Amino acid sequence: GLVGSEMCIRDSTKSILCFGRGSQLTAIDPDQGQVLWRRHDLPMGSEIFCDEEYVLTMVPGERTLTTYRSVDGSFVGKTEVPEGAIDSVMDRENGDWGRYFPVVKNSAESFEFSLYDPVQHNTLWKFQSQPGTTWTTVGGQDLAFLSPNKKLTIVEGISGKEALSKTIPVSSEVKSLTVLSLIHISEP
């Protein structure tokens, strides 16, 4: 059966759909319906993450990523998911950041959310706040953070650029957060 799929956009005119079936990892051109490449070494149940450059696979319950080139499926290498990374699609609040992994560190002293690139082994950006900050995705890729001091911050998911920062009137502690969309309103 289908074990995972991911749509990768290579540029504004070309996209790749990667999916797993049994032990096969396949990339197709969804516009033409052509198979671009196929590998026969995918462990059963693997999750698939990708972008225009790389396809990463991970067996659920393991911390090792296998990396391939998006363009031809050639093997690049293996790497470990960093400590604190949210490596399950279910735990990502339906967020999709391609090959990048969200890393959450929440302690009694601080809250930190960062986006990590396991291919380049670096952090793209970090958001820091008070302990007890709640987060969720907005539109599948952007992120909303609500701190205990009632400050709502929304950032662009890949760049980390702040899109909104407002104090909102909530009268009690927020345990769960849902933001349906961000509408940009011009103020006079």
URNOR-V639749 format. One record per pair of residues at least 4 apart in sequence whose ideal C-beta (glycine too) atoms are under 7 Angstrom apart, sorted by sequence separation. I is the first residue (numbers start at 1). J is the second residue. D is the distance in Angstrom with one decimal. If there is no record, write none. Layout:
i->[I | I]
j->[J | J]
d->[D | D]
This chain:
i->[10 | 20 | 42 | 50 | 58 | 69 | 81 | 88 | 129 | 137 | 138 | 147 | 156 | 170 | 10 | 20 | 21 | 28 | 29 | 50 | 68 | 69 | 86 | 97 | 106 | 117 | 137 | 138 | 155 | 156 | 9 | 10 | 28 | 50 | 58 | 68 | 81 | 86 | 137 | 138 | 146 | 155 | 8 | 18 | 19 | 28 | 29 | 48 | 49 | 58 | 68 | 69 | 95 | 105 | 116 | 117 | 155 | 156 | 7 | 8 | 18 | 28 | 68 | 135 | 136 | 144 | 145 | 155 | 18 | 26 | 27 | 48 | 56 | 57 | 67 | 104 | 114 | 115 | 135 | 153 | 154 | 7 | 8 | 27 | 47 | 56 | 67 | 92 | 115 | 135 | 144 | 154 | 16 | 17 | 46 | 47 | 56 | 102 | 103 | 114 | 143 | 153 | 5 | 6 | 26 | 46 | 66 | 67 | 114 | 133 | 134 | 142 | 143 | 153 | 5 | 16 | 17 | 46 | 47 | 54 | 55 | 65 | 102 | 103 | 133 | 142 | 5 | 24 | 25 | 45 | 54 | 64 | 65 | 87 | 112 | 113 | 133 | 142 | 143 | 151 | 152 | 4 | 15 | 24 | 42 | 45 | 54 | 55 | 86 | 100 | 101 | 142 | 4 | 24 | 43 | 54 | 64 | 65 | 85 | 86 | 100 | 112 | 129 | 132 | 138 | 141 | 151 | 152 | 2 | 3 | 23 | 25 | 53 | 63 | 100 | 101 | 111 | 130 | 141 | 150 | 3 | 23 | 24 | 52 | 63 | 85 | 86 | 97 | 99 | 110 | 111 | 127 | 129 | 130 | 150 | 164 | 2 | 23 | 84 | 99 | 111 | 130 | 163 | 16 | 50 | 81 | 84 | 99 | 111 | 150 | 23 | 82 | 84 | 110 | 111 | 142 | 20 | 54 | 109 | 111 | 113 | 108 | 100 | 107 | 106 | 20 | 20 | 127 | 146 | 154 | 58 | 18 | 85 | 146 | 18 | 25 | 113 | 127 | 144 | 39 | 82 | 125 | 37 | 125 | 144 | 37 | 124 | 18 | 81 | 79 | 134 | 142 | 3 | 11 | 136 | 138 | 3 | 4 | 6 | 8 | 10 | 47 | 95 | 134 | 135 | 136 | 139 | 3 | 4 | 5 | 6 | 8 | 9 | 56 | 93 | 94 | 134 | 136 | 138 | 4 | 6 | 8 | 93 | 96 | 97 | 138 | 54 | 95 | 96 | 115 | 27 | 94 | 95 | 51 | 50 | 51 | 49 | 50 | 49 | 67 | 65 | 16 | 10 | 97 | 97 | 8 | 56 | 95 | 54]
j->[14 | 24 | 46 | 54 | 62 | 73 | 85 | 92 | 133 | 141 | 142 | 151 | 160 | 174 | 15 | 25 | 26 | 33 | 34 | 55 | 73 | 74 | 91 | 102 | 111 | 122 | 142 | 143 | 160 | 161 | 15 | 16 | 34 | 56 | 64 | 74 | 87 | 92 | 143 | 144 | 152 | 161 | 15 | 25 | 26 | 35 | 36 | 55 | 56 | 65 | 75 | 76 | 102 | 112 | 123 | 124 | 162 | 163 | 15 | 16 | 26 | 36 | 76 | 143 | 144 | 152 | 153 | 163 | 27 | 35 | 36 | 57 | 65 | 66 | 76 | 113 | 123 | 124 | 144 | 162 | 163 | 17 | 18 | 37 | 57 | 66 | 77 | 102 | 125 | 145 | 154 | 164 | 27 | 28 | 57 | 58 | 67 | 113 | 114 | 125 | 154 | 164 | 17 | 18 | 38 | 58 | 78 | 79 | 126 | 145 | 146 | 154 | 155 | 165 | 18 | 29 | 30 | 59 | 60 | 67 | 68 | 78 | 115 | 116 | 146 | 155 | 19 | 38 | 39 | 59 | 68 | 78 | 79 | 101 | 126 | 127 | 147 | 156 | 157 | 165 | 166 | 19 | 30 | 39 | 57 | 60 | 69 | 70 | 101 | 115 | 116 | 157 | 20 | 40 | 59 | 70 | 80 | 81 | 101 | 102 | 116 | 128 | 145 | 148 | 154 | 157 | 167 | 168 | 19 | 20 | 40 | 42 | 70 | 80 | 117 | 118 | 128 | 147 | 158 | 167 | 21 | 41 | 42 | 70 | 81 | 103 | 104 | 115 | 117 | 128 | 129 | 145 | 147 | 148 | 168 | 182 | 21 | 42 | 103 | 118 | 130 | 149 | 182 | 36 | 70 | 101 | 104 | 119 | 131 | 170 | 44 | 103 | 105 | 131 | 132 | 163 | 42 | 76 | 131 | 133 | 135 | 131 | 124 | 131 | 131 | 46 | 48 | 155 | 174 | 182 | 87 | 48 | 116 | 177 | 50 | 57 | 145 | 160 | 177 | 73 | 116 | 159 | 72 | 160 | 179 | 73 | 160 | 55 | 118 | 118 | 174 | 182 | 44 | 52 | 177 | 179 | 45 | 46 | 48 | 50 | 52 | 89 | 137 | 176 | 177 | 178 | 181 | 46 | 47 | 48 | 49 | 51 | 52 | 99 | 136 | 137 | 177 | 179 | 181 | 48 | 50 | 52 | 137 | 140 | 141 | 182 | 99 | 140 | 141 | 160 | 73 | 140 | 141 | 98 | 98 | 99 | 98 | 99 | 99 | 119 | 118 | 70 | 70 | 157 | 158 | 70 | 118 | 157 | 119]
d->[4.4 | 6.8 | 5.4 | 6.4 | 6.4 | 6.7 | 4.5 | 6.9 | 4.2 | 6.9 | 4.2 | 4.7 | 6.7 | 5.9 | 6.4 | 5.4 | 6.9 | 6.7 | 4.8 | 4.1 | 5.2 | 4.8 | 4.9 | 6.7 | 5.0 | 5.5 | 6.9 | 6.5 | 5.4 | 4.6 | 4.9 | 6.1 | 6.4 | 6.6 | 6.9 | 6.3 | 4.9 | 5.4 | 6.1 | 5.1 | 5.2 | 6.3 | 6.5 | 6.8 | 5.8 | 5.4 | 5.8 | 6.6 | 4.5 | 5.2 | 5.9 | 6.1 | 6.9 | 4.4 | 5.4 | 5.9 | 5.4 | 5.9 | 6.2 | 4.4 | 7.0 | 6.1 | 6.0 | 6.0 | 5.4 | 6.5 | 4.8 | 6.2 | 4.9 | 6.3 | 4.5 | 5.6 | 4.7 | 5.0 | 4.1 | 5.4 | 4.9 | 4.5 | 6.7 | 6.4 | 4.8 | 5.4 | 6.2 | 5.1 | 6.9 | 6.9 | 5.5 | 6.6 | 5.7 | 5.0 | 4.8 | 4.2 | 5.0 | 5.2 | 4.4 | 5.1 | 5.3 | 6.5 | 4.8 | 6.6 | 6.9 | 6.9 | 6.7 | 5.1 | 4.8 | 6.2 | 5.5 | 6.7 | 4.3 | 5.4 | 4.9 | 6.2 | 5.3 | 4.8 | 6.6 | 6.8 | 4.6 | 5.4 | 6.4 | 5.5 | 4.6 | 6.7 | 6.0 | 5.1 | 6.7 | 6.6 | 3.8 | 5.9 | 4.4 | 6.4 | 6.8 | 5.6 | 5.3 | 6.4 | 6.0 | 4.7 | 4.7 | 5.6 | 5.7 | 6.8 | 5.4 | 6.8 | 6.0 | 6.9 | 6.2 | 5.5 | 6.5 | 5.4 | 6.8 | 4.9 | 4.9 | 4.8 | 5.0 | 5.7 | 4.7 | 5.9 | 6.0 | 6.1 | 4.4 | 4.8 | 6.4 | 5.1 | 5.9 | 4.6 | 6.0 | 3.8 | 5.4 | 4.9 | 6.4 | 4.1 | 5.8 | 4.2 | 5.7 | 5.4 | 5.6 | 6.1 | 6.9 | 4.7 | 6.9 | 5.3 | 6.9 | 6.6 | 6.1 | 6.1 | 4.8 | 4.9 | 6.3 | 6.2 | 6.9 | 6.4 | 4.7 | 6.1 | 4.7 | 5.3 | 5.6 | 6.4 | 5.9 | 5.2 | 4.6 | 6.9 | 6.2 | 6.3 | 6.1 | 6.4 | 6.0 | 6.2 | 5.9 | 6.1 | 5.5 | 5.5 | 6.8 | 5.8 | 5.2 | 5.9 | 7.0 | 6.9 | 5.0 | 6.8 | 6.2 | 4.0 | 6.0 | 5.7 | 6.4 | 6.3 | 6.6 | 5.7 | 6.0 | 6.2 | 5.5 | 5.5 | 6.5 | 5.5 | 6.4 | 5.3 | 5.4 | 6.6 | 6.9 | 6.7 | 6.3 | 5.3 | 5.6 | 6.9 | 5.6 | 2.8 | 4.3 | 3.7 | 6.6 | 5.3 | 6.5 | 5.1 | 5.5 | 6.6 | 6.6 | 6.8 | 4.6 | 4.6 | 5.4 | 6.1 | 4.6 | 4.3 | 4.3 | 6.1 | 3.9 | 6.9 | 7.0 | 6.0 | 5.9 | 5.8 | 5.0 | 6.4 | 6.2 | 5.7 | 5.9 | 5.3 | 5.2 | 5.8 | 4.6 | 6.0 | 6.6 | 4.1 | 4.7 | 5.9 | 4.5 | 5.5 | 6.5 | 5.6 | 5.2 | 6.3 | 6.1 | 6.7 | 6.2 | 6.2 | 6.3 | 3.6 | 6.1 | 4.8 | 6.4 | 6.1 | 5.2 | 5.9 | 5.5 | 5.8 | 6.6 | 5.8 | 6.5 | 5.5 | 6.8 | 6.9 | 5.4]
